[in-house]
Amino acid sequence: MPQRSNQSAAPGLLPRLRRSCFMAAGVVAVLAHAPLLTTASFARGPDSVADIAEGLQDSVVNISTTQTLKGPAESKPTGPGPKGSPFEEFFDDFFDDQDKEGLPRKVSSLGSGFVIDPSGLVVTNNHVIEGADEIIINFTDGSKLKVTKILGHDPKTDLALLQVEPKKPLKAVTFGDSSKMRVGDWVMAIGNPFGLGGSVTVGIISATKRDINAGPYDDFLQTDAAINRGNSGGPLFNMDGQVIGVNTAIISPSGGSIGIGFAVPSNSAVQVVDQLKQYGETRRGWLGVHVQNVTQEIADSLGMPQP
């Protein structure tokens, strides 16, 4: 399945950065009369996240998918002569005949996910597994399990819940409270960028409640922890080792990380995952009016006059 890019532009960023430069002189003047602040006055970042990462990596999985595509290729070969040559019609007829059926071809893609239940429940992004014929879960110890069932998926939040059948209980992670995350809090991402499984990156929460026009329920956590292609569906952890986000999208002109990544908040993910587990779909309330014709049966049941 071709990897889809969740990228968008941010045309308003540069002007804001430029404007912030003009404030520098005023800030220096204020600080000149402020009490001297030492480095000890500021909250320090973690000296190391090795212990946290070591305890979590077994719960983070790499997801590989294959999909068989049928139909004609995206582009048709052309004959050796220039357009308008005497042989053009002959070669066009030849290649048209060759292209009618279109040979089936397999495409592969990579993503990330994480175990939320020892019995074999795995959360990932919907776009990681959408349309896949086969989904394989790869664990850090080298073992692999085929997904036996997609319990449910929700395109509107880009989340999916998968089922595997392990021979022994898996190591699972727990969800934290994303509403407690503040701008500047340290976070850690673990995933499978570019097929490099078990990659750990660290950053901070850059913003909360971010709307990137990706869907009807945009409410992302923004982070500068490096997130690249293949990280999709992987967890974003707080410094307590709890999942507070599901890495989903990046903004990048090159396809690689430039420090602008987005994660579905855990509080949203928990609600969706619970419904996928219980119903196989997401059931949302709505306000509106549903109109239908009043049949004789409806009229009789409501004690109404003849319709």
Residue frames relative to the residue before (quaternion, step in Angstrom):
aa qw qx qy qz dx dy dz
M 1.0000 0.0000 0.0000 0.0000 0.00 0.00 0.00
P 0.4445 -0.7013 0.4703 0.2990 3.60 -0.61 0.99
Q 0.4775 -0.6618 0.4999 0.2900 3.53 -1.02 0.84
R 0.2470 -0.7745 0.5616 0.1540 3.52 -0.77 0.98
S 0.3505 -0.7444 0.5321 0.2000 3.52 -1.02 0.76
N 0.1729 -0.7628 0.6161 0.0931 3.57 -0.87 1.01
Q 0.3035 0.7668 -0.5013 0.2621 3.52 0.40 1.21
S 0.0152 0.7756 -0.6310 -0.0054 3.50 -1.18 0.52
A 0.5186 -0.6433 0.4643 0.3187 3.52 -1.26 0.35
A 0.1977 -0.7586 0.6072 0.1292 3.54 -1.27 0.38
P 0.0839 -0.8701 0.4836 0.0450 3.57 0.55 1.20
G 0.6966 0.5062 -0.2917 0.4164 3.59 1.09 -0.52
L 0.4871 0.7071 -0.4218 0.2912 3.58 1.22 -0.11
L 0.6802 0.5225 -0.3124 0.4083 3.58 0.81 -0.98
P 0.6511 0.4987 -0.3516 0.4513 3.64 0.83 -0.76
R 0.6485 0.5111 -0.3369 0.4526 3.60 0.95 -0.75
L 0.6367 0.5196 -0.3321 0.4629 3.58 1.02 -0.76
R 0.6467 0.5153 -0.3278 0.4569 3.55 0.95 -0.80
R 0.6619 0.5151 -0.3209 0.4401 3.58 0.88 -0.88
S 0.6266 0.5562 -0.3495 0.4195 3.58 1.04 -0.71
C 0.5837 0.5907 -0.3767 0.4106 3.60 1.14 -0.51
F 0.6554 0.5378 -0.3270 0.4174 3.58 1.02 -0.72
M 0.6171 0.5577 -0.3425 0.4368 3.58 1.21 -0.29
A 0.4708 0.7292 -0.4220 0.2617 3.59 1.23 -0.39
A 0.6699 0.5160 -0.3221 0.4256 3.61 0.82 -0.94
G 0.6659 0.5045 -0.3052 0.4570 3.58 0.94 -0.85
V 0.6375 0.5278 -0.3271 0.4560 3.56 1.02 -0.77
V 0.6373 0.5244 -0.3282 0.4595 3.60 0.96 -0.83
A 0.6498 0.5265 -0.3222 0.4436 3.58 0.96 -0.87
V 0.6584 0.4989 -0.3135 0.4684 3.58 0.97 -0.80
L 0.6739 0.5074 -0.3010 0.4447 3.57 0.90 -0.91
A 0.5761 0.6052 -0.3846 0.3923 3.58 1.12 -0.55
H 0.7432 0.3662 -0.2103 0.5189 3.59 1.14 -0.56
A 0.5520 0.6111 -0.3942 0.4080 3.59 1.31 0.03
P 0.6208 -0.5269 0.4072 0.4137 3.60 -1.22 0.39
L 0.5544 -0.6191 0.4441 0.3348 3.55 -1.09 0.73
L 0.1826 -0.7852 0.5862 0.0809 3.58 -0.81 1.05
T 0.2421 -0.7621 0.5840 0.1397 3.56 -0.83 0.95
T 0.6638 -0.5048 0.3653 0.4136 3.56 -1.27 0.32
A 0.6057 0.5686 -0.3584 0.4259 3.59 1.14 -0.52
S 0.5819 0.5987 -0.3732 0.4045 3.58 1.24 -0.35
F 0.6853 0.4677 -0.2764 0.4850 3.57 1.19 -0.48
A 0.5289 -0.6133 0.4763 0.3425 3.57 -1.11 0.68
R 0.3467 -0.7567 0.5213 0.1882 3.54 -0.78 1.03
G 0.4768 -0.6295 0.5284 0.3117 3.51 -1.23 0.55
P 0.6636 -0.5005 0.3513 0.4309 3.58 -1.20 0.23
D 0.4815 -0.6557 0.4959 0.3038 3.57 -0.97 0.86
S 0.7789 -0.0941 0.0834 0.6144 3.57 1.09 -0.73
V 0.2388 -0.7528 0.5938 0.1542 3.54 -1.17 0.64
A 0.2967 0.8061 -0.4762 0.1881 3.56 1.29 0.25
D 0.6798 0.4910 -0.3027 0.4530 3.58 0.86 -0.92
I 0.6458 0.5112 -0.3216 0.4670 3.58 1.00 -0.81
A 0.6829 0.4996 -0.2897 0.4473 3.57 0.83 -1.02
E 0.6420 0.5477 -0.3280 0.4245 3.57 0.95 -0.87
G 0.7077 0.4643 -0.2655 0.4617 3.56 1.01 -0.75
L 0.7195 0.4579 -0.2398 0.4638 3.58 1.25 -0.30
Q 0.5613 0.6694 -0.3843 0.2987 3.57 1.08 -0.63
D 0.6313 0.5448 -0.3481 0.4284 3.60 1.04 -0.64
S 0.6721 0.4935 -0.2947 0.4668 3.59 1.21 -0.41
V 0.6417 0.4899 -0.3166 0.4980 3.58 1.28 -0.26
V 0.1360 -0.8251 0.5479 0.0227 3.57 -0.76 1.04
N 0.3734 -0.6621 0.5969 0.2569 3.49 -1.37 0.38
I 0.1746 -0.7939 0.5782 0.0696 3.56 -0.91 0.91
S 0.0469 -0.7843 0.6187 0.0026 3.56 -0.78 1.07
T 0.0920 -0.8070 0.5832 0.0139 3.56 -0.91 0.92
T 0.1333 -0.7502 0.6383 0.1095 3.53 -1.28 0.47
Q 0.0493 -0.7858 0.6164 -0.0087 3.51 -1.11 0.76
T 0.2826 -0.7505 0.5752 0.1614 3.56 -0.95 0.89
L 0.1363 -0.7923 0.5932 0.0434 3.54 -0.70 1.14
K 0.1375 -0.7845 0.6015 0.0620 3.55 -0.96 0.89
G 0.5829 0.5787 -0.4304 0.3744 3.51 -1.24 0.44
P 0.7043 -0.4710 0.3183 0.4253 3.57 -1.27 0.13
A 0.5785 -0.5729 0.4517 0.3649 3.52 -1.21 0.52
E 0.6571 -0.5387 0.3546 0.3903 3.54 -1.24 0.43
S 0.7974 0.1253 -0.0746 0.5856 3.60 1.07 -0.64
K 0.3480 -0.7437 0.5403 0.1840 3.56 -1.07 0.76
P 0.4681 -0.6698 0.4857 0.3104 3.62 -0.92 0.83
T 0.2720 -0.7562 0.5754 0.1518 3.53 -1.21 0.54
G 0.6166 -0.5713 0.4039 0.3610 3.53 -1.26 0.39
P 0.6736 -0.5393 0.3353 0.3781 3.57 -1.28 0.25
G 0.6782 0.5143 -0.3022 0.4292 3.57 1.08 -0.55
P 0.5994 -0.5551 0.4205 0.3946 3.59 -1.23 0.29
K 0.6413 -0.5137 0.3923 0.4135 3.54 -1.25 0.38
G 0.7646 0.3164 -0.2575 0.4989 3.55 -0.87 0.99
S 0.4972 0.6541 -0.4352 0.3682 3.60 1.27 -0.04
P 0.6628 -0.5206 0.3510 0.4080 3.63 -1.19 0.37
F 0.7009 0.4749 -0.2748 0.4558 3.61 1.12 -0.58
E 0.4323 0.7396 -0.4493 0.2535 3.60 1.23 -0.21
E 0.6821 0.4924 -0.3027 0.4480 3.59 0.82 -0.96
F 0.6339 0.5391 -0.3336 0.4430 3.59 1.00 -0.83
F 0.7176 0.4445 -0.2658 0.4656 3.59 0.76 -1.01
D 0.6046 0.5469 -0.3640 0.4504 3.61 1.06 -0.63
D 0.6539 0.4991 -0.3133 0.4745 3.59 0.97 -0.85
F 0.6445 0.5339 -0.3226 0.4422 3.59 0.99 -0.84
F 0.7232 0.4325 -0.2578 0.4727 3.58 0.78 -0.99
D 0.5811 0.5623 -0.3809 0.4484 3.60 1.13 -0.52
D 0.6493 0.5080 -0.3135 0.4712 3.58 1.00 -0.83
Q 0.6674 0.5075 -0.3020 0.4537 3.58 0.99 -0.83
D 0.7383 0.4600 -0.2161 0.4434 3.56 1.09 -0.74
K 0.4424 0.7311 -0.4473 0.2641 3.58 1.25 -0.15
E 0.7480 0.3927 -0.2251 0.4854 3.56 0.78 -0.98
G 0.1934 -0.7861 0.5587 0.1804 3.57 0.78 -1.00
L 0.3189 -0.7710 0.5211 0.1798 3.57 -0.53 1.14
P 0.4998 -0.6334 0.4891 0.3314 3.59 -0.98 0.78
R 0.0275 -0.7958 0.6049 -0.0005 3.57 -1.02 0.75
K 0.3495 -0.7434 0.5386 0.1874 3.54 -1.07 0.79
V 0.0890 -0.7680 0.6325 0.0464 3.53 -1.04 0.83
S 0.2194 -0.7826 0.5747 0.0957 3.55 -1.10 0.73
S 0.0292 -0.7793 0.6247 0.0392 3.55 -1.25 0.42
L 0.2902 -0.7543 0.5718 0.1412 3.52 -1.28 0.46
G 0.0709 0.7798 -0.6203 0.0457 3.53 -1.20 0.61
S 0.4361 -0.6709 0.5334 0.2743 3.53 -1.32 -0.24
G 0.0035 0.7799 -0.6259 -0.0094 3.53 -1.34 0.21
F 0.2007 -0.7770 0.5791 0.1436 3.57 -1.26 -0.06
V 0.4864 -0.6748 0.4907 0.2592 3.53 -1.16 0.81
I 0.1242 -0.8092 0.5715 0.0564 3.59 -0.83 0.97
D 0.7739 0.1811 -0.1232 0.5941 3.59 1.28 -0.12
P 0.5206 -0.6706 0.4253 0.3139 3.63 -0.80 0.93
S 0.6027 0.5821 -0.3572 0.4128 3.59 1.18 -0.47
G 0.6622 -0.5454 0.2950 0.4207 3.60 1.25 -0.19
L 0.4166 0.6804 -0.4968 0.3416 3.59 1.02 0.74
V 0.0706 -0.8089 0.5831 -0.0268 3.55 -0.77 1.11
V 0.2294 -0.7611 0.5960 0.1140 3.57 -0.94 0.97
T 0.1129 0.7655 -0.6291 0.0747 3.57 -1.08 0.76
N 0.6232 -0.4980 0.4181 0.4345 3.57 -1.30 -0.26
N 0.5652 -0.5962 0.4491 0.3514 3.55 -1.11 0.64
H 0.6829 0.5037 -0.3144 0.4257 3.59 0.90 -0.84
V 0.5566 0.5979 -0.3954 0.4199 3.60 1.22 -0.28
I 0.8103 0.2730 -0.1152 0.5057 3.60 0.94 -0.88
E 0.4227 0.7359 -0.4536 0.2720 3.59 1.24 -0.12
G 0.8477 0.1493 -0.1343 0.4911 3.57 -0.84 1.03
A 0.4656 0.7049 -0.4374 0.3083 3.61 1.24 0.01
D 0.3842 -0.7000 0.5557 0.2316 3.55 -1.13 0.74
E 0.7926 0.0587 -0.0082 0.6069 3.55 1.11 -0.68
I 0.0898 -0.7858 0.6116 0.0223 3.57 -0.98 0.91
I 0.0939 -0.7980 0.5952 0.0076 3.56 -0.74 1.12
I 0.2326 -0.7525 0.6041 0.1215 3.56 -0.95 0.97
N 0.1320 -0.8005 0.5837 0.0315 3.57 -0.69 1.14
F 0.2204 -0.7982 0.5535 0.0890 3.56 -0.77 1.09
T 0.6699 -0.5374 0.3389 0.3842 3.56 -1.23 0.46
D 0.6655 0.4990 -0.3162 0.4561 3.62 1.12 -0.49
G 0.6185 -0.5730 0.3305 0.4241 3.58 1.29 0.12
S 0.5473 0.6150 -0.4052 0.3976 3.59 1.21 -0.18
K 0.1850 -0.7763 0.5966 0.0848 3.53 -1.24 0.56
L 0.0658 -0.7754 0.6271 0.0346 3.54 -1.15 0.68
K 0.3692 -0.7136 0.5511 0.2254 3.53 -1.00 0.84
V 0.4737 -0.6568 0.5046 0.2995 3.55 -0.97 0.84
T 0.2832 -0.7881 0.5288 0.1384 3.56 -0.69 1.12
K 0.8120 -0.0159 0.0365 0.5823 3.56 1.14 -0.56
I 0.2944 -0.6784 0.6376 0.2159 3.52 -1.17 0.69
L 0.3100 -0.7969 0.4901 0.1694 3.56 -0.25 1.27
G 0.7604 -0.2602 0.1705 0.5701 3.55 1.15 -0.57
H 0.0703 -0.7822 0.6165 0.0563 3.54 -1.25 0.38
D 0.1786 -0.7831 0.5928 0.0595 3.52 -1.16 0.71
P 0.2812 -0.8004 0.5045 0.1606 3.62 -0.12 1.23
K 0.6265 0.5778 -0.3523 0.3867 3.61 1.03 -0.67
T 0.7527 0.2642 -0.1838 0.5744 3.59 1.16 -0.55
D 0.3966 -0.7496 0.4444 0.2886 3.58 1.36 0.04
L 0.4960 0.6285 -0.4477 0.3981 3.58 0.90 0.94
A 0.0457 -0.7831 0.6200 0.0161 3.56 -1.20 0.62
L 0.2181 -0.7594 0.6023 0.1139 3.55 -1.20 0.65
L 0.1253 -0.8187 0.5604 0.0061 3.55 -0.67 1.19
Q 0.2454 -0.7554 0.5908 0.1419 3.55 -1.26 0.55
V 0.0165 -0.7502 0.6607 0.0180 3.56 -1.01 0.91
E 0.3569 -0.7274 0.5495 0.2037 3.57 -1.28 0.39
P 0.0806 -0.8291 0.5524 0.0317 3.62 0.11 1.23
K 0.5161 -0.6364 0.4778 0.3168 3.56 -1.22 0.55
K 0.7718 0.1185 -0.0832 0.6192 3.55 1.23 -0.48
P 0.6580 -0.5265 0.3401 0.4174 3.62 -1.12 0.50
L 0.3729 -0.7216 0.5457 0.2059 3.53 -1.06 0.84
K 0.4927 -0.6223 0.5116 0.3290 3.53 -1.28 0.37
A 0.1327 -0.8270 0.5458 0.0232 3.56 -0.63 1.15
V 0.3614 -0.6931 0.5779 0.2346 3.53 -1.31 0.43
T 0.3522 -0.7167 0.5589 0.2235 3.55 -1.30 0.22
F 0.4703 -0.6549 0.5157 0.2899 3.54 -1.23 0.53
G 0.2559 -0.7376 0.6050 0.1566 3.53 -1.18 0.71
D 0.5962 -0.5597 0.4434 0.3670 3.55 -1.34 -0.08
S 0.2843 -0.7994 0.5067 0.1528 3.57 -0.24 1.27
S 0.5871 0.5918 -0.3806 0.4002 3.61 1.13 -0.47
K 0.6399 0.5270 -0.3252 0.4549 3.59 1.21 -0.35
M 0.5335 0.6279 -0.4129 0.3880 3.59 1.24 -0.18
R 0.1514 -0.7873 0.5958 0.0480 3.54 -0.94 0.99
V 0.6047 -0.5360 0.4340 0.3984 3.54 -1.20 0.48
G 0.7474 0.3333 -0.2802 0.5019 3.56 -0.73 1.11
D 0.5215 0.6250 -0.4238 0.3973 3.61 1.23 -0.21
W 0.4733 -0.6760 0.4918 0.2776 3.56 -1.08 0.78
V 0.0182 -0.7812 0.6239 -0.0133 3.55 -1.10 0.80
M 0.2088 -0.7683 0.5956 0.1065 3.55 -1.28 0.43
A 0.1735 -0.7726 0.6046 0.0864 3.56 -0.96 0.93
I 0.0593 -0.7582 0.6482 0.0379 3.55 -1.08 0.80
G 0.2479 0.7883 -0.5303 0.1894 3.57 -0.83 0.93
N 0.5760 -0.5974 0.4784 0.2872 3.47 -1.42 -0.35
P 0.0710 0.8379 -0.5397 0.0413 3.64 0.73 0.95
F 0.8492 -0.0068 -0.0402 0.5264 3.54 -0.87 1.05
G 0.6860 -0.4992 0.2777 0.4507 3.59 1.10 0.66
L 0.5395 0.6058 -0.4058 0.4211 3.60 1.27 0.14
G 0.1956 -0.8497 0.4823 0.0838 3.54 0.27 1.32
G 0.8106 0.2883 -0.2165 0.4614 3.53 -1.19 0.62
S 0.3831 0.7308 -0.4851 0.2895 3.58 1.19 0.43
V 0.1728 -0.7902 0.5856 0.0524 3.56 -0.90 1.04
T 0.0288 0.7743 -0.6317 0.0260 3.57 -0.94 0.93
V 0.2202 -0.7805 0.5783 0.0887 3.54 -1.16 0.68
G 0.1442 0.7738 -0.6086 0.1007 3.56 -1.10 0.71
I 0.5044 -0.6205 0.4928 0.3431 3.54 -1.21 -0.53
I 0.5437 -0.5314 0.5073 0.4057 3.52 -1.34 0.07
S 0.2428 -0.8024 0.5341 0.1094 3.57 -0.58 1.18
A 0.7801 -0.0953 0.0852 0.6125 3.57 1.14 -0.64
T 0.2348 -0.7417 0.6050 0.1694 3.55 -1.28 0.35
K 0.8149 0.2443 -0.1957 0.4878 3.56 -1.31 0.36
R 0.2686 0.7908 -0.5038 0.2207 3.56 1.01 0.83
D 0.1969 -0.7616 0.6111 0.0884 3.57 -0.95 0.99
I 0.0386 -0.8206 0.5699 -0.0166 3.60 -0.57 1.17
N 0.4971 -0.6878 0.4057 0.3395 3.59 1.27 0.40
A 0.3736 0.7344 -0.4819 0.2979 3.57 1.03 0.81
G 0.8065 -0.0986 0.0864 0.5765 3.59 1.18 -0.35
P 0.7072 -0.4909 0.3084 0.4047 3.56 -1.29 0.07
Y 0.7570 0.3497 -0.1975 0.5155 3.60 1.19 -0.36
D 0.1443 0.8213 -0.5354 0.1340 3.58 0.97 0.84
D 0.2741 0.7237 -0.5933 0.2218 3.56 -0.73 1.10
F 0.1504 0.8722 -0.4523 0.1098 3.53 0.97 0.96
L 0.3809 -0.6084 0.6300 0.2964 3.47 -1.43 0.32
Q 0.2086 -0.7642 0.5968 0.1277 3.58 -0.92 0.89
T 0.0092 -0.8088 0.5869 -0.0346 3.57 -0.94 0.92
D 0.3548 -0.7139 0.5536 0.2407 3.55 -1.23 0.48
A 0.3720 0.6816 -0.5236 0.3505 3.61 1.22 0.29
A 0.5301 -0.6693 0.4132 0.3168 3.58 -0.81 1.00
I 0.0338 0.7625 -0.6419 0.0730 3.54 -0.77 1.17
N 0.0292 -0.8116 0.5822 -0.0390 3.55 -0.72 1.11
R 0.7022 -0.4017 0.3420 0.4780 3.56 -1.30 -0.07
G 0.7075 0.3716 -0.3156 0.5116 3.54 -0.76 1.08
N 0.6080 0.5324 -0.3482 0.4749 3.58 1.27 -0.32
S 0.4682 0.7059 -0.4388 0.2999 3.59 1.21 -0.40
G 0.7959 0.2713 -0.2289 0.4905 3.55 -0.88 1.00
G 0.5756 0.6028 -0.3718 0.4088 3.56 1.26 -0.18
P 0.5636 -0.6410 0.4139 0.3166 3.58 -1.22 0.41
L 0.2202 -0.6959 0.6630 0.1663 3.50 -1.35 0.50
F 0.1797 -0.8294 0.5270 0.0462 3.57 -0.54 1.24
N 0.3707 -0.6431 0.6027 0.2928 3.52 -1.31 0.38
M 0.6758 -0.5185 0.3362 0.4017 3.58 -1.23 0.07
D 0.5834 0.5182 -0.3869 0.4914 3.57 1.31 0.26
G 0.5328 -0.6549 0.3891 0.3685 3.57 1.30 0.08
Q 0.5170 0.6187 -0.4249 0.4116 3.57 1.20 0.50
V 0.4796 -0.6509 0.5049 0.3024 3.56 -1.12 0.70
I 0.0278 -0.8064 0.5907 -0.0040 3.57 -0.66 1.11
G 0.8028 0.0936 -0.0816 0.5832 3.59 1.28 0.13
V 0.2855 -0.7117 0.6118 0.1941 3.54 -1.32 0.43
N 0.3855 -0.7509 0.4883 0.2214 3.58 -0.43 1.24
T 0.0568 -0.8591 0.5055 -0.0561 3.54 -0.63 1.17
A 0.8365 0.0023 0.0752 0.5428 3.60 0.80 -0.93
I 0.1417 -0.7553 0.6298 0.1135 3.52 -1.34 0.34
I 0.2905 -0.6679 0.6359 0.2552 3.51 -1.37 0.22
S 0.2375 0.7716 -0.5515 0.2100 3.55 -0.64 1.11
P 0.3588 -0.7296 0.5353 0.2290 3.60 -0.89 0.87
S 0.7431 0.4113 -0.2103 0.4842 3.59 1.21 -0.43
G 0.5462 -0.6047 0.4111 0.4087 3.59 1.20 -0.30
G 0.6805 0.4330 -0.2806 0.5203 3.58 1.28 -0.21
S 0.6719 -0.5216 0.3462 0.3958 3.55 -1.27 0.29
I 0.0414 -0.7615 0.6459 0.0337 3.54 -1.07 0.85
G 0.6638 -0.5450 0.2924 0.4205 3.55 1.22 0.50
I 0.6447 0.4520 -0.3422 0.5128 3.58 1.20 0.47
G 0.1806 0.7881 -0.5601 0.1804 3.54 -0.06 1.33
F 0.2328 -0.7875 0.5630 0.0937 3.55 -1.21 0.55
A 0.0945 -0.7951 0.5989 0.0119 3.54 -1.04 0.88
V 0.4721 -0.6315 0.5331 0.3067 3.55 -1.12 0.73
P 0.4556 -0.6984 0.4661 0.2957 3.64 -0.66 1.00
S 0.5811 -0.6206 0.4018 0.3401 3.56 -1.03 0.80
N 0.6219 0.5538 -0.3592 0.4214 3.60 1.00 -0.69
S 0.6470 0.4721 -0.3116 0.5113 3.58 1.13 -0.60
A 0.6563 0.5345 -0.3115 0.4319 3.57 0.94 -0.92
V 0.6335 0.5467 -0.3377 0.4309 3.59 0.95 -0.85
Q 0.6607 0.5082 -0.3144 0.4544 3.59 0.90 -0.88
V 0.6710 0.4900 -0.2976 0.4702 3.57 0.94 -0.89
V 0.6719 0.5062 -0.3016 0.4487 3.59 0.84 -0.97
D 0.6323 0.5334 -0.3364 0.4500 3.60 0.95 -0.79
Q 0.6868 0.4673 -0.2887 0.4760 3.59 0.96 -0.82
L 0.6183 0.5284 -0.3463 0.4675 3.59 1.04 -0.69
K 0.6526 0.5142 -0.3028 0.4670 3.55 1.03 -0.80
Q 0.7370 0.4354 -0.2301 0.4630 3.57 0.93 -0.89
Y 0.8270 0.2301 -0.0814 0.5064 3.57 0.87 -0.97
G 0.4399 -0.6802 0.4754 0.3432 3.59 1.15 -0.48
E 0.7581 0.1859 -0.1278 0.6119 3.55 1.33 0.13
T 0.4661 -0.6472 0.5150 0.3140 3.54 -1.31 0.18
R 0.1444 -0.7913 0.5916 0.0539 3.55 -0.78 1.06
R 0.0506 -0.8212 0.5675 -0.0301 3.53 -0.53 1.22
G 0.4718 -0.6544 0.5116 0.2957 3.53 -1.11 0.68
W 0.0460 -0.7928 0.6071 0.0291 3.55 -1.21 0.44
L 0.2970 -0.7210 0.5979 0.1858 3.52 -1.29 0.48
G 0.3921 0.7112 -0.5128 0.2784 3.55 -0.82 0.92
V 0.4386 -0.6607 0.5410 0.2801 3.53 -1.35 -0.19
H 0.1492 -0.7687 0.6169 0.0792 3.54 -0.92 0.95
V 0.1598 -0.8115 0.5603 0.0448 3.56 -0.64 1.14
Q 0.1137 0.7756 -0.6169 0.0701 3.56 -1.00 0.85
N 0.5909 -0.5690 0.4368 0.3690 3.54 -1.25 0.42
V 0.3940 -0.7008 0.5451 0.2378 3.56 -1.08 0.77
T 0.2070 -0.7831 0.5787 0.0947 3.55 -0.53 1.21
Q 0.6875 -0.4593 0.3512 0.4394 3.55 -1.29 0.14
E 0.6406 0.5344 -0.3245 0.4458 3.58 1.02 -0.82
I 0.6586 0.4972 -0.3106 0.4717 3.59 0.96 -0.86
A 0.6467 0.5248 -0.3202 0.4515 3.56 0.94 -0.88
D 0.6617 0.5055 -0.3095 0.4591 3.58 0.94 -0.88
S 0.6820 0.5012 -0.2977 0.4416 3.59 0.94 -0.89
L 0.7295 0.4038 -0.2265 0.5034 3.59 1.15 -0.61
G 0.4603 -0.6975 0.4393 0.3295 3.58 1.27 -0.01
M 0.3830 0.7303 -0.4767 0.3045 3.56 1.13 0.64
P 0.5754 -0.5464 0.4527 0.4067 3.58 -1.23 0.29
Q 0.7320 -0.4123 0.2895 0.4586 3.54 -1.27 0.14
P 0.4553 -0.6950 0.4764 0.2878 3.65 -0.87 0.90
